[in-house]
């Protein structure tokens, strides 16, 4: 039995336990995945919670809002994604110490390459420069991005991300909505990492009239799985990547880290697409029932 966890606030409805236990069942590897929810706990002690999991024999834990920065700071060893992005969503209790990884970063790379192969990302419009936007932007640096054009209402956040990306050698600039609309037909990628399109924030984050067959489009929103942006991209003949893909691939990458000492990573590969199909069906059905 491999014991895993998730530490975060308000995580009672997380799909992560199902993903990891389902994947474990597929590989004949018993997994127990527990939630450590800080919601309603005054002065929640994050380092103590992590230490307790380690003392109780857990292999590792995922980490979500609002502890991703603390997770990165707490670690003894930081993977490339953590060093680039500055946050961690996966902690592993290794013999050498506490190791931190960012599978939003690695998961986006995996999802992109699975769908688009070695196709260069090209010029990419990035909508939203928050935590997921930052992870995806850094990942684009591994996918032959030409320039990340940042569309973000928070000027400070946009400027900080642009500065950090350029410092990493990833060309980036902040743009206005007018510039985005004008230049969109000449760019190759569109990435939505804002909440616009979520069932609680309906709508489309950009004017989609400039979308065409030359584009690839990713939406981090996955409830609903088919957002207005992805629907418009599909109608325009663009290739698409759903937020479900990021959820699945970041989870699969975390599972790879958790089980690296037990199974060959290649054994996981045949189970990725059935897992993706399951969650697309589940989340599409879930979004439909909520709007009925």
C-alpha positions as CSV (number, residue, x, y, z in Angstrom):
1,X,0.0,0.0,0.0
2,X,1.3,3.4,-1.0
3,X,0.0,6.3,1.1
4,X,-0.5,9.7,-0.6
5,X,-2.1,12.9,0.4
6,X,-3.4,16.3,-0.6
7,X,-2.9,19.4,1.6
8,X,-4.9,22.5,0.9
9,X,-7.9,24.6,1.9
10,X,-11.5,23.7,0.9
11,X,-10.5,20.5,-0.9
12,X,-13.4,18.2,0.1
13,X,-14.5,17.9,-3.6
14,X,-11.1,17.3,-5.0
15,X,-10.9,14.7,-7.8
16,X,-7.3,13.9,-6.9
17,X,-8.0,11.0,-4.6
18,X,-10.1,9.3,-7.3
19,X,-7.4,9.9,-10.0
20,X,-4.5,8.4,-8.0
21,X,-6.5,5.5,-6.6
22,X,-8.0,4.8,-10.0
23,X,-4.5,4.8,-11.6
24,X,-3.2,2.6,-8.8
25,X,-6.0,0.1,-9.4
26,X,-5.1,0.0,-13.1
27,X,-1.5,-0.9,-12.3
28,X,-2.3,-3.4,-9.4
29,X,-0.7,-1.0,-7.0
30,X,-2.9,-0.3,-4.0
31,X,-3.1,3.4,-3.2
32,X,-4.6,5.2,-0.3
33,X,-5.0,9.0,-0.9
34,X,-6.1,11.2,2.0
35,X,-7.1,14.8,2.2
36,X,-5.7,17.2,4.8
37,X,-8.0,20.2,4.7
38,X,-7.1,23.4,6.5
39,X,-10.5,24.9,6.0
40,X,-11.9,26.1,9.3
41,X,-8.7,25.3,11.2
42,X,-7.3,28.4,12.9
43,X,-3.5,28.8,12.6
44,X,-3.1,25.7,10.5
45,X,0.5,24.6,10.8
46,X,1.6,23.6,7.2
47,X,5.1,22.4,8.1
48,X,3.8,20.3,10.9
49,X,1.2,18.8,8.7
50,X,3.9,17.8,6.2
51,X,6.1,16.4,8.9
52,X,3.2,14.4,10.3
53,X,2.5,12.8,7.0
54,X,6.1,11.8,6.7
55,X,6.2,10.3,10.2
56,X,3.1,8.3,9.4
57,X,4.7,6.6,6.4
58,X,3.3,8.6,3.5
59,X,5.3,8.4,0.2
60,X,4.4,12.0,-0.5
61,X,1.7,14.5,-0.9
62,X,0.2,16.9,-3.4
63,X,-0.2,20.6,-2.3
64,X,-2.7,23.1,-3.4
65,X,-4.0,26.6,-2.6
66,X,-2.8,28.4,-0.4
67,X,0.4,26.4,0.3
68,X,2.2,26.1,-3.0
69,X,4.8,28.8,-2.2
70,X,5.3,27.4,1.3
71,X,5.8,23.9,-0.1
72,X,8.6,25.2,-2.4
73,X,10.3,27.0,0.5
74,X,10.1,24.0,2.8
75,X,11.8,21.6,0.5
76,X,15.4,20.5,0.7
77,X,15.5,19.6,-3.0
78,X,13.7,21.5,-5.8
79,X,12.9,20.2,-9.2
80,X,13.4,22.2,-12.4
81,X,9.7,23.2,-12.4
82,X,9.9,24.5,-8.9
83,X,13.1,26.4,-9.6
84,X,11.5,28.1,-12.6
85,X,8.0,28.7,-11.3
86,X,8.7,29.3,-7.6
87,X,5.9,27.1,-6.3
88,X,5.4,23.4,-5.7
89,X,2.3,21.2,-5.9
90,X,4.0,17.9,-5.2
91,X,6.2,16.9,-2.2
92,X,8.1,13.6,-2.0
93,X,9.6,12.2,1.2
94,X,12.9,11.0,-0.2
95,X,15.8,9.5,1.7
96,X,17.9,12.6,0.8
97,X,15.2,15.0,2.1
98,X,12.0,16.7,1.2
99,X,11.8,17.0,-2.6
100,X,9.5,19.5,-4.3
101,X,8.1,19.3,-7.9
102,X,5.7,21.4,-9.9
103,X,3.5,19.1,-12.0
104,X,1.4,21.9,-13.4
105,X,4.7,22.8,-15.2
106,X,5.6,19.2,-16.2
107,X,2.0,18.2,-16.8
108,X,1.4,21.0,-19.3
109,X,4.6,19.9,-21.2
110,X,3.4,16.3,-21.2
111,X,-0.1,17.2,-22.3
112,X,1.1,19.5,-25.1
113,X,3.6,16.9,-26.4
114,X,1.0,14.1,-26.3
115,X,-1.4,16.2,-28.5
116,X,1.0,18.2,-30.6
117,X,4.3,16.3,-30.6
118,X,7.3,18.4,-31.4
119,X,5.4,21.2,-33.0
120,X,7.0,24.5,-31.8
121,X,4.6,26.5,-29.6
122,X,5.4,29.7,-31.7
123,X,4.0,33.0,-30.7
124,X,1.5,32.5,-27.9
125,X,-1.2,34.7,-26.3
126,X,-1.3,34.0,-22.6
127,X,-4.4,35.2,-20.9
128,X,-4.0,35.4,-17.1
129,X,-0.7,35.6,-15.2
130,X,-1.6,34.0,-11.9
131,X,-0.2,30.7,-10.5
132,X,-1.3,28.4,-13.3
133,X,-0.5,31.1,-15.9
134,X,3.0,31.3,-14.5
135,X,3.5,27.6,-14.5
136,X,2.2,27.2,-18.1
137,X,4.3,30.2,-19.3
138,X,7.5,28.7,-17.9
139,X,6.5,25.3,-19.5
140,X,6.2,27.1,-22.9
141,X,9.9,27.9,-22.6
142,X,10.5,24.1,-23.0
143,X,8.2,24.0,-26.0
144,X,10.0,26.3,-28.4
145,X,7.8,29.3,-27.7
146,X,8.9,32.4,-29.8
147,X,7.3,34.9,-27.5
148,X,4.7,34.9,-24.7
149,X,2.3,37.8,-25.2
150,X,0.8,38.4,-21.7
151,X,-2.8,39.7,-21.4
152,X,-3.5,40.4,-17.8
153,X,-5.6,43.1,-16.0
154,X,-3.3,43.3,-13.0
155,X,-0.4,45.4,-14.3
156,X,2.0,44.5,-11.6
157,X,1.4,40.8,-12.0
158,X,1.8,41.1,-15.8
159,X,5.0,43.1,-15.5
160,X,6.5,40.7,-12.9
161,X,5.8,37.6,-15.1
162,X,7.2,39.3,-18.2
163,X,10.4,40.3,-16.3
164,X,10.8,36.8,-14.8
165,X,10.3,35.1,-18.1
166,X,12.8,37.3,-19.9
167,X,15.3,36.7,-17.1
168,X,14.9,32.9,-17.9
169,X,15.6,33.5,-21.5
170,X,11.9,33.2,-22.5
171,X,10.9,36.2,-24.6
172,X,7.8,37.8,-23.2
173,X,5.9,41.1,-23.3
174,X,2.8,42.6,-21.8
175,X,0.1,43.5,-24.3
176,X,-3.3,45.3,-24.3
177,X,-6.6,43.7,-25.4
178,X,-6.5,45.9,-28.6
179,X,-3.1,44.5,-29.5
180,X,-4.2,41.0,-28.8
181,X,-7.2,41.3,-31.1
182,X,-5.1,42.9,-33.8
183,X,-2.2,40.4,-33.7
184,X,-4.1,37.2,-32.9
185,X,-4.4,36.0,-36.6
186,X,-0.6,36.2,-36.8
187,X,0.2,34.1,-33.7
188,X,0.1,30.3,-33.3
189,X,-1.1,29.7,-29.7
190,X,-3.8,30.9,-27.4
191,X,-3.6,29.9,-23.7
192,X,-6.4,30.8,-21.2
193,X,-5.2,30.6,-17.6
194,X,-7.8,33.1,-16.3
195,X,-11.1,31.9,-14.6
196,X,-13.2,33.3,-17.5
197,X,-15.1,30.4,-19.0
198,X,-15.6,28.5,-15.7
199,X,-19.2,27.7,-14.8
200,X,-18.9,30.3,-12.0
201,X,-17.3,32.9,-14.4
202,X,-19.1,32.3,-17.7
203,X,-18.0,33.9,-20.9
204,X,-15.0,34.0,-23.3
205,X,-11.8,35.7,-22.3
206,X,-11.1,37.1,-25.8
207,X,-12.7,38.1,-29.1
208,X,-12.3,34.8,-31.1
209,X,-13.0,36.2,-34.6
210,X,-9.2,35.9,-35.3
211,X,-9.0,32.2,-34.6
212,X,-8.2,29.9,-37.5
213,X,-6.7,26.6,-38.5
214,X,-3.2,28.0,-37.8
215,X,-3.9,28.0,-34.1
216,X,-3.6,25.7,-31.2
217,X,-5.7,26.6,-28.2
218,X,-5.6,25.6,-24.5
219,X,-8.0,26.4,-21.8
220,X,-7.1,25.7,-18.2
221,X,-10.8,25.8,-17.2
222,X,-12.2,22.3,-17.1
223,X,-15.7,22.8,-15.6
224,X,-17.2,22.8,-18.1
225,X,-14.8,20.8,-20.2
226,X,-16.0,22.5,-23.4
227,X,-15.6,26.2,-22.7
228,X,-16.8,29.0,-25.0
229,X,-13.2,29.5,-26.0
230,X,-12.6,25.8,-26.9
231,X,-16.0,25.7,-28.7
232,X,-15.0,28.7,-30.8
233,X,-11.6,27.2,-31.5
234,X,-13.1,24.0,-32.7
235,X,-15.5,25.8,-35.0
236,X,-12.6,27.8,-36.4
237,X,-10.7,24.5,-37.2
238,X,-8.0,25.1,-34.5
239,X,-6.5,22.3,-32.6
240,X,-7.4,22.2,-28.9
241,X,-6.2,21.1,-25.6
242,X,-8.6,21.0,-22.7
243,X,-8.1,21.8,-19.0
244,X,-9.0,18.2,-18.4
245,X,-5.7,17.3,-20.1
246,X,-3.8,19.5,-17.6
247,X,-5.7,17.9,-14.7
248,X,-5.0,14.4,-15.9
249,X,-1.4,14.9,-17.0
250,X,-0.3,16.9,-13.9
251,X,-1.9,14.1,-11.8
252,X,-0.1,11.4,-13.9
253,X,3.2,13.2,-13.5
254,X,2.7,13.4,-9.8
255,X,1.9,9.7,-9.7
256,X,5.1,9.0,-11.7
257,X,7.1,10.8,-9.0
258,X,5.3,9.0,-6.2
259,X,5.8,5.6,-7.7
260,X,9.2,5.9,-9.4
261,X,10.8,3.4,-7.0
262,X,8.1,0.8,-7.5
263,X,7.1,0.7,-11.2
264,X,8.6,1.6,-14.6
265,X,7.1,4.9,-15.8
266,X,6.4,3.2,-19.2
267,X,3.9,1.0,-17.5
268,X,1.7,4.1,-16.8
269,X,1.5,5.3,-20.4
270,X,-1.2,2.9,-21.6
271,X,-3.5,4.0,-18.9
272,X,-3.3,7.8,-19.5
273,X,-5.8,8.0,-22.4
274,X,-8.5,5.8,-20.7
275,X,-8.1,8.0,-17.6
276,X,-8.4,11.2,-19.7
277,X,-11.6,9.8,-21.4
278,X,-13.1,9.0,-18.0
279,X,-12.6,12.5,-16.7
280,X,-13.8,14.2,-19.9
281,X,-17.0,12.2,-19.7
282,X,-17.3,12.8,-15.9
283,X,-16.7,16.5,-16.0
284,X,-18.8,17.1,-19.1
285,X,-21.7,15.3,-17.4
286,X,-21.1,17.2,-14.2
287,X,-21.2,20.5,-15.9
288,X,-24.3,19.6,-17.7
289,X,-26.1,18.5,-14.6
290,X,-25.2,21.8,-12.9
291,X,-26.7,23.9,-15.6
292,X,-29.8,21.7,-16.1
